[in-house]
């Protein structure tokens, strides 16, 4: 199985995979990292997909920071793209079935599972909370699709703000919102100024959800907001990264007590994504009991992160 990212050697996945392979009885399975620069040339994406497609010993791949690039540059190389892949125009999972290579997008489903674990099933129905998603790449677009496609209208945020700095991605997001028939229910903001993000953060109602989906703090240095930013009272802060300098997470933690924040990093999201994709690649079911075992095994490789016991409790409660 390949792991297509930017700095795969720093990921806990390479260290934990042998343990996972043992739990799932995947004899002789290996995880091979493939590092590509952000926004790599189209030829590199096509080369990687063609290599996976032509190698019978490679069962598939997990894709992190190159989901949109793989779809746009190499989508035609797949024998089949799933409905979710076509919906959000990305590929986060590559697997093979019956001699065909399949491109799939797991983020719409996984983001919904992760948010439900954080917020509960009826959070939006019970509150006037809003969402500010900083970053409109693969994860940000999938989160928007999750709200607009997989959530009931009465159980959606009162307002969804999606901020993206790249004009090409802004157009992609607006096209996606239009295709979903919801262009008027999402505000897509083209912006690269952190002080503007501060003002958007300050406009949110109490209890709102703030998401860092920019990659800043892991693939890129820094944070999408400044130290002067003020999080919403009783807000929920979700940093999609679980490793790196995590500056956005540190900014939120400094306001934890004063603003009554609930703060989550990306570890649970990471586990949900990986267990789903490993299961698809190797065509093995990963249900409640295996997920609990895989989560517990992964904890041994998560060194350097806080609140481990609380995270594990949440994994077991929501798996």
C-alpha positions, 0 to 999 in steps of 0.5 A: 500500500502506498501513502502519498503525501508531503512529509510521510516519514513524519507520520505515525502511520509508517510506524504503526502500520506493521502493528495494524497489518498484524491485527488485520492479518495482512501477511507481508503487507508493507506501507510505502511513503511517496513524498511529492511537493505541494501542487506537484506537476501534473506529470508527477501525479500521472506517474504515481497513479500509473505506477500503482495501476501497473504494479500487481503487488501494489493494492492501492494508496492513501492520499493526503495533501494531493487529493485534488491534484490526483483527481484533476491530473490523473482522473482519466487513468482510473477505470472508475471514480466513485460518486463521492470522488466525482462529487468533491473532485478529489481522490483520497483513496486508490484501490483495486477491484476485479482488475480495475483501479478505483478512485474514491473520496472518503472525506465527506463520510469521514468528516461527518463521522468525526464531527458527530463524535465531537459535537453529537448528532443533534448539535446544529438543530439545538443551537444557532452556531455557525461554521468557519472553515479556514481552507477550501482544499480537499478537506474543506470542500468535503466538509462543505459537501458533508453539510449540504449532501449528508445532513438534513436541512434542519440540522445544519449550521446557520451559516457556513463560511469557507475561506480559501486563498487560491483563486482556482480553488475558490472557483472550484468550491463555487462550482461545487456549491452550485452543483449541489444547489446550495450556492446561496447557503455557503459564503465562500471568501477568497482571502489570504490575509490572516487579519481578515480571517481574524475579523471573520472569526470575531463575527461568529455566534457563540458555540460556533465551529472553527476549523483549520483545514489549510494545512498550516501547522503541518505542511506549511508553517504558521497559522491562518489567524494572528495571535490577536484573533478571538475565538467565539464564546463556548466555541469548538475549535477543530485543528485537522492536523495532529502533527507539526508545529500546530500553531493554530491549536496553540492559539486556541489553547491559550484562550481555552479557559477564558472563552470556554472552548472545546478543542480537538486536534486531527487524531480521531479524523486521522484514525477514521480515515486510515482505518477506512482506507486500509480496509478498502485497499486490502478489502477487509472489513474494519468494524467496531471491534477491529477499530477499537483494537487499531485505535489502541495500537495506534496510541503507542505511536502518537508520542508528543501529543496531549490528552491521549487518555481522553482521545482513546476514551472518545475513540472507544465510545464512538467507534 
